[in-house]
Amino acid sequence: MLEQGFAAWNSAAAAAVEAVGTNAFGKRLDAALASILDFDVVMVFGYRGAEKPVCCYHNIDPQRAQTIIDAYIAGPYLLDPFYSAAMDTRGSAIRRLKDMAPDHFYSSEYYRRHYVLTGIRDEIGIVCRPTNWTGVVVSITRPVTAPAFGRRDLSLIRAAEPLLRIIGEKHWGGANGDRSADGPVPGHDPINDSLNRMTDGVLTPREVEVTSLVLRGHSNSSIAAALKITPGTVKIHRKNIHHKLRISSQAELFGLFIRHLSAS
C-alpha cells in the first residue's frame, strides 16, 4: 500500500513539474496534493503588499466561489491569518489555521460573517515566495462535514512541501511580468492605512492599533501583550473607540470596516 501511494505521488508530482509555466499547472498541483491526502478545496492566492489579492487557481464551483473567492477579495482578506502569513517573511512555509489564529478568532466577526459562510472546517497553507509576489499561499481545506487535518496529514504535507513550494515559486514567479513584489514594511500593519482612511483622523494611532487587533480576533489580554500595555488600558481604548465611532459592538465595527473597504 505504501509503495502504491509513493508511486501515485511520484506520478502526480512529475506531471505537476512538467506543467510548470502552463495553464495546466493548477489542476496538476491539485492532483498531486490529492494523491497524498483527502481535502475539499484547493485555492491559491497571490499577495502583493496591501493590494487586493489575486486568485491564481481554485477548484470551487462558481456559486460557492462567490463566497470563498469573490467576497474574500473584496476586503476581508486583510483580516485573514493567511494574509498575515504571506506578509510575514520570517515564518515557516507550512501554516495551519488553528495554530496561528488569534485567541478570539473563532468568536470574531470576520469568522462569523465570512469564514463560517465558506463551510470550511480546517485549512492548511503552503507559503511560497515567488520573485514578483510578497507571498503566494496554496491553501487546502476540509469542510465542516469532515474531520480536521490530523498529525499524519500534517506530516505528509511537510514531507511534500519542499517540492510543492519550489515548483509553485517557479510557476507563479513568471506571472504578471517581471514586476517586483513590494515587501512588507517592518512594524507596519497594512490594516492601519484602511482604518486611518475610514476614521479620517478621529482615532489616535494607538486606538487604530487596538482596532486592528480587535478586528482580527485578539482578546484584550492578547492585545495587551502585543502592544505591551495592560488589559485595563486596552479596555479604556476600546471604550474610547466605540464612543468616537458612535458604535456599541464589535459587529458594528466590522460592518463599518467592510463597508469602507467595499466603497474603496
N, C-alpha and C positions, 0 to 999 in steps of 0.2 A: 504493500500500500504506500509506504514511504517512497519507494522508487517510482511508483506511478505518479505520485504527487510531484516529485522532483522533476520528472520528465515533462509533466504538464507545465510546470513553472518555466523550465528551460525553453520549451517551445513557444510559450506565450511571451516571455521576456525577449526572446530573439526576434519575434515578429514586431514587438514594440520598438526595439532598437532599429530594425530595418525601416520603420515608418517615421523615424525622426525627421522633421522638416517637411512632412507631408500632411494632408488633411486627414489621413487615416490614423494619425498618431493617438488622438484621444481615445478612440474605440479600442485600439490595440493596448493602450495603457490600462483601460478599463478591464479588458480580458486578462491581462497579466495579473492584476490585483485579484480578480475573481478566481484565478487558479490557486490562490493560497488561503483565501478566507471568504466568508459569506458577508454580504453587505447589501444595502438598498440603493443608495445614491453615491455617485462619484460626481464631484463638481470641482472645477479648477478656476480660481480667481487670481488675476494678476493685480498687484497693488503697486502704485507709484506715488509715494508720499501721501498727501491728504486727498489726492484726486479720487473721483469715483472709480471703484474697481472695474475691471473688465473680466467678464466671464469667458474664459478661454475654451472651456468644454463642460458639458454636463450630459447626463443620461436620463433626464427627467421629462415626463410628458408635459406638453405646453401648459395645461391648466395648473398643474402643481408648480411649474416653473414660475408662474406669476407671483407666487408667494415666496418660494425659496430663492429665486434669482432676481426677478424684477423689483419686488418690494425691498429686498435687501440692498440692492444697488442705489435705490432712491435716497438712502440716507442712514438707515440703522447700522450699516456696516461699521460706522465709526465706533459703535458700542460693542462690536463683536470681539471676543477674546482672540479669534484667529487673525483679525486685522492687527491687533496689538502684537501678536506673534510675528506677523510679517514685518512690522516696524522694528521689532527687537532683534537686531542682527547678532546679539550676543547669545541668544538662546539656541537650544538644540533643534535638530531638524524634525524630530517627531514630537508632536503636541497632541494631547488628549484633552477634550473639553473639560471633563470633570476634574482634571488635575490642575488646570490653570485658571478656571473660572473664579472670580472674586467670591468672598464668603456668602454674600447675599444675592448672588447671580440668579439663582433659581426662584427667587421671590421678587426679582427686579421687573420693572415694567417692560424692558426690552425682551426679557424671557417670556413674560406672559402674553405680550401683544404682538410679538413677532415669532420667536423661536417655537412656542407651543403650536402655532398655526402650521409650521412646517411638517409636523408629525415626526420629527427626529428625536430619537431617544438618546443616542450617543454619537460622538463624532471624533475621528482622529484625522489630524492634518499632517502632511509631509511638506515642510517648508523648503522651497528651492530658492536659489539666489541667481537667477539669470542676470546677465550684464545690464539689461535695459529695464529692469524692474527693481523696486525695493525688495519685493518678495513675491513669489508665486506659491500659493497654497493648494495642494492637491488634497481635497477632503473626501473621506469615505464615511458614510453614516449608516446607522441602523435605525429602523422605525420603532415607534412605541410598542408595536406588537412583537418585537424580537428582543432577545436579551442584550444587555450592554456588551461591549467588547471585553473579553477576558484576558488573562495573562498570556495564554497561548496565542491569541490574536496579536497582542502587542509584541510578543516575541517574534512572530512571523514577519510583521511589518518592519520591525527593527532590523531583522536579518536581510530583508529585501531593500531597505531604504537606500543604501549607497548607490545601487544601480538605478533605482527609480529616480532618485534625486539628480544624478548626473545626466541621465537621458532627458529629464524634464528641463534641466538648465540648458542643455544643448538645443532642445526643440524650441522652447519659449524665448531663449536668448536671441533668436533670429526674428522674432515678431516685431511688428511696428517699426521697422527700420533700425537705424543704429543709435536711436535716441538714448542718452544715458539716463539712468534712474536718479531721481532725487532722493538721496539718503535721508533718514530721519535725523532731525536736529537733536543732539543730546539735551535731555532735560525738557524738551518741548512736547507738550501734549497737543496732538492735532485737533482734539475736540475743542480746545480752548478758543481757537480762532472763530469757530462757528458760534460758540457761546457768547463771545465778545460782540459779534455782529448781532446776534439775537437780542442781547440785553442792552446794546447801544451805550455801554459805559455805566449802566446802572449798578452793576456788581463790581466789587473790588477784585483785584487779581486773586486774592486768597479765596474769595467766595466763588469765583469761576472755577478754581481748582477743586473745591469741595463739590460743586455742582457736577463737574465732570466725573468725579469718582462715584457720586450718588447714582448718576445715570447708568454707569457701567455695572452697578450691583455691589458696591462696597458698603459694609456696615459702618456705624460710627467709629467702632474700635479699629477697623481696618483703615479707614480714612485717617484717623489719628496717628496710626503707626506710619502710614505712607508720608504724611506731612509733618510728622514729628511735633504734634500738638496733643493736647489732652482731649479725651472724648467729650468732656464738658464744653470745651471750646468749639468742637465740631457741632454740637447741638445748638450753640448760640449762632454759629454761622448759618446753619440750616434754617433756623427761625428767621434770621435776617433776610435770607434768600427768598423765603416764602413771602415775607412782608413786602420786599421790594418788587417782586414779580407779581404780587397780588394773586398768589395761589395758596392752596392749603394741603396739597398732597403730591406725592411722587408721580401719580398718574397725570396730574395737570402739568407737572414739569416735563414729563416725557412728551405729552401732547404738544406743548409749546415748541420743544426741540424738533420734533418730527415735522410739524407744520412749517417751521423755519427752513429746515432742510429741503422740504418739498418745494417751497416758494423759491429757494435759491436755484 
